[in-house]
Amino acid sequence: MMASAAFQAWKPDFIFSQHVSPEFPAGTAAIKEGILFANTSELFIDLTGKGGHAAYPHLTHDMVVAAASFVMQAQSIVARRVNPLDSAVLTIGKITGGTKQNIIAEKARIEGTIRTLNQETMALIKEDIERLVKATEIAYHCKGEIDYGANYYQVYNRPEYARQFISFCKAKAFPYVICGDAMTGEDFGYFLKDIPGFMFWLGVGHTEGLHSARFMPDERALEQGVHVVEAFIREGSAF
């Protein structure tokens, strides 16, 4: 989108956006200077071994066992390789493997996500994942393939623009809070990498968390979200 001729023809000098959050009261803006959202990367690992009858495990290379071993060992990457004063998340959200209870699995697929607050830590985690996949290949007589899927750049709020928005909220009596950074990911980070601006959370009331099937936002927050954006564009911005 950013590389398209249409976008380049009207590329703005300043950009900002909002993202709903169940952590704050409905209609409340939550913002901070600097890092707001993390660098993120998808993670897909395919392991291929040799399937066979459950009664003859010695003639197979079991990918359910290989996948289980990888997941357990991967937990030490953040715990033992990342500086404890830094922040990172490696979450495995899905494992699939096998076709039937009495057939040893020839294939297994591991799916997850990586989150870091800086690019250097992202590179370190990916390097260790690749080493661990190679070790799994050797230990479990299999082949491993890694796909990092979609990657999202950190959301970094330019301090001067974040402060301007905070001052505007104070002046107009819009409810707001100063929040902490989060390990969530958002492709808006690519816009902020190239165009100065900021993102803020829009509180939608205390409900189940983001990505939960029971997430039920208070829709009254939508009107407030539109109102604060329009008012800031019309009255509060000095860009």
C-alpha positions, 0 to 999 in steps of 0.5 A, spaced: 500 500 500 505 504 501 509 503 495 503 504 491 502 510 486 496 512 489 498 513 496 505 516 494 501 521 490 497 524 497 502 521 502 501 525 508 506 529 512 503 526 519 499 520 521 495 517 527 490 512 528 487 508 534 486 501 536 481 498 541 483 495 548 479 492 553 483 494 558 481 501 559 474 504 560 469 505 554 471 512 550 478 513 554 484 514 550 491 511 552 497 513 549 505 513 551 511 516 548 516 511 544 514 504 543 507 502 544 507 495 540 512 490 539 516 488 533 512 481 531 513 475 526 509 469 525 512 462 525 511 456 521 515 450 522 514 444 518 517 437 520 517 431 516 520 424 518 517 417 516 510 415 518 508 407 520 505 403 524 504 404 531 506 397 533 513 398 530 516 405 532 523 403 531 522 403 523 519 410 523 521 417 525 515 420 529 514 427 528 509 428 534 515 427 538 519 431 534 514 437 535 513 436 542 521 436 543 522 442 539 516 446 543 519 444 550 526 446 548 524 453 545 521 455 551 528 456 554 530 461 548 526 467 551 528 464 558 535 463 557 537 467 551 534 474 552 536 479 556 532 479 562 531 487 562 529 486 555 522 483 553 520 478 548 515 473 547 515 466 543 508 463 543 506 456 540 499 457 538 498 451 534 500 444 533 498 439 528 500 432 526 498 425 524 492 422 521 490 416 526 491 414 533 495 408 531 499 411 525 506 414 527 506 421 524 510 422 518 509 430 518 507 435 524 506 443 523 508 448 529 505 455 528 506 461 533 508 468 534 515 472 536 514 479 539 520 483 541 521 490 543 527 491 539 529 488 532 536 486 535 532 481 539 528 479 534 534 477 530 537 473 536 530 469 537 530 467 530 537 465 530 536 460 536 529 457 532 533 456 526 539 452 530 534 448 534 530 446 528 537 444 525 538 440 532 531 437 531 533 434 524 539 431 527 536 428 533 529 426 530 532 424 523 527 429 520 527 435 515 525 442 518 522 448 514 521 455 517 517 460 514 516 467 518 510 469 514 508 476 515 512 481 520 510 487 523 514 493 525 514 496 532 509 502 533 513 507 535 510 514 537 514 520 536 514 523 542 513 530 540 506 528 537 504 524 542 505 530 547 501 534 542 495 529 543 496 529 550 495 536 551 489 536 546 486 531 550 487 535 557 485 542 554 478 539 551 477 534 557 477 528 553 478 522 558 485 519 557 491 515 561 498 514 560 499 507 558 505 502 558 508 498 552 505 492 549 507 486 546 501 486 541 503 487 533 500 492 528 502 493 521 501 501 522 508 500 525 510 501 517 507 507 516 510 510 523 517 508 520 516 512 514 511 518 516 511 521 523 505 520 528 502 516 533 497 510 535 493 510 541 488 505 544 481 506 545 478 503 551 472 499 549 470 497 557 472 491 561 471 485 557 474 479 554 481 480 551 483 481 544 482 475 540 478 472 544 471 469 542 468 472 547 470 479 546 464 484 547 466 491 546 462 497 549 460 500 542 458 507 545 466 507 545 466 508 537 462 515 537 467 517 542 473 515 538 470 518 532 469 524 536 476 525 538 479 523 532 475 529 528 476 534 533 484 533 534 484 534 526 480 540 526 482 543 532 488 540 536 493 539 531 499 544 529 502 540 523 
